[in-house]
Amino acid sequence: MDTNPLLDPLVRALSQTQALLSLAQAGDWDSFETLVQQRQQGLLSINDAEYLQSLAKADLESQAASLIQEMQGINQHLTNLAELNRDNKASDLRQSVTANKALDAYGR
């Protein structure tokens, strides 16, 4: 399916969002952070008033909205994965602190 070149920034952002999901599912949070920053830079151009006007003039609002809606769905899944990762890391940290206290107590 050929898409209008005006949609390229949105298609690229969606592709990056899908890649972010793969990285999150793999637990590769370092690469995730790098790609998030790249995606954010690209999203800034999408928020430009001239860009939005050009989409409207080309009658591409519904296609753009569809791409954005798909990204929002993936972003919600990313949020859930990030929260789960955060909770797991917090649990690991609590266990480590408890283990260190036990070792300190035993070493006395």
QUILIN-V638372 format. One line per field, one symbol per residue. ss: DSSP state (H for helix, E for strand, C for the rest). A space follows every 50 residues. Layout:
BEGIN
ss = ???
END
This chain:
BEGIN
ss = CCCCHHHHHHHHHHHHHHHHHHHHHHCCHHHHHHHHHHHHHHHHHHCCHH HHHHHHHCCCHHHHHHHHHHHHHHHHHHHHHHHHHHHHHHHHHHHHHHHH HHHHHHHC
END
